[in-house]
Each structure stands twice: as structure tokens, then as C-alpha cells.
Amino acid sequence: MAIEISDRPEARRYEARIDGAPKVAGFAEYIRTEELIAFVHTEVSPESEGKGVGSALVRASLDEARAAGLRVLATCPFYAGWIARHPAYGDLLYQARSQVSD
């Protein structure tokens, strides 16, 4: 079983397909700026759950973020949990630089 991941910038999401099937097995929606990519929602179809689709989406999209020099804001709980379990990707996480306080 091969999971193919593709970036669909016009739809603002990464899509996963299994074995080249036309049907999307899962997707990760994002908001992207010049410096940051925020992953806001991830969904895997019920028939594709448990096959590594979500992990493949996260790994491929984070590898592309690293290659593009982007910081990552993981507002999606799946992304946040995955990064917490894979500390090699922790350096991508966005850190607020503001010194403003109340």
C-alpha cells in the first residue's frame, strides 16, 4: 500500500490518496503566509483510518515546511499531538516573539 501526498495550494490543503486512487483518503487544511504555515484541520475518511494516512500527511507537510524554511503553527490537535510524539519536528514550531505584556 502506497500513500501519496500532494499539496493543493488552490484548495489550501494537502491531500492523501492510497495506491493512486482518485478518491481522497484524507486531507490537512492549512493557512500559509511567507513565514508561517498553520495546520488547522485534518480529516481521514472512515475507510482509511488506521492505515497511516494521517501520519503520512503530517510527515510530508512538515518535511515540505522545513524545506521551505517555514515555521509551523499546529492548531489542529492531530498535528500538535503528532509533533509532541516526534520531537525531531519540534524545532519547526512557531514561537511568539512579542515582548508585549499587560
N, C-alpha and C positions, 0 to 999 in steps of 0.2 A: 504494500500500500504506500503510495507516494502522495504527500500533501504539498500542493503547490500554492505559494503565497504570492499575491500580486498587489501592488499599490495602485489604487484607483483614485488619483487626486481629484478628478472631477466629481466624484461621489464622497470625497473626504473620508476614505476608509481603505483598509487592507482587506482583501478577500482571500479565503481559503477554498480550494477545490481538491477533491480526492480523486486521484488517478485520472486527471484531465476531464472529469465530468463537467457538463455545462452548469449544473446546479451548484450554487454557493453552499459550502458546508459550514461556513462561519465567517464572521467579519469583525473588524475592530475599527470603530469610528474615531476620528481624531480632528483636532483643530490645530493648524500649523501656522507658525509665524517664521520669520527669518532666523530666529534664535531658539525657538521652542516648539515642541510638539506635545500636545495634551491628548492623552488617550482617555476618552470619555465613556465609551460603552463597548462591550464585547459580547457577542452572541454566537452560540454554536447551535446548529439545528439538532433537534432531539435524536435523530437517527445517526448523527455524527459524534454524539457525546461519548467520552471515554476512549477516543481514538487518537488523542494528542493534537487535535485541531487547535484548541485554544493556546496551548503551549507553543505550537508552531507559529501561530500568528504573533504572539508576543516576541518570541526569539527573533524572527525575521524582521519585524518592525523595529525592534530595539537595535539590531545589528545595522539596519539602514540609518537609524537616527545617529548612531555612533559614527558611521562613515561620513554622514553629512555635517557632523560637528554640532548636532542639536542637543539641547537639554530636554529632559522628559518630565512631564507633569502627569503622574499616574492618578487621575481622579477616578478611574474605573477600578472597583475593588479587585477584579481579577488581575489586572496589571499590577496593582500595588502588592497583592499577595504573592504573585509570581516573582517579582523583583525581590521581595523580602526573603524568599526561599532560594534565590540565585544571586548572592552578594557580588558576583563578578560584574553585575549590571548596575549596582548601586551608585557608581560614580556618574551615571547619566542623569540621576535625579536632580531636578531643579531645586535650587536653594534660593530663597528670597534674600536679596542683598540690601533691602531697605533698612535704614537705621532709624526710621521714624518710630517714635513711641508716644503713648498718650500722656 
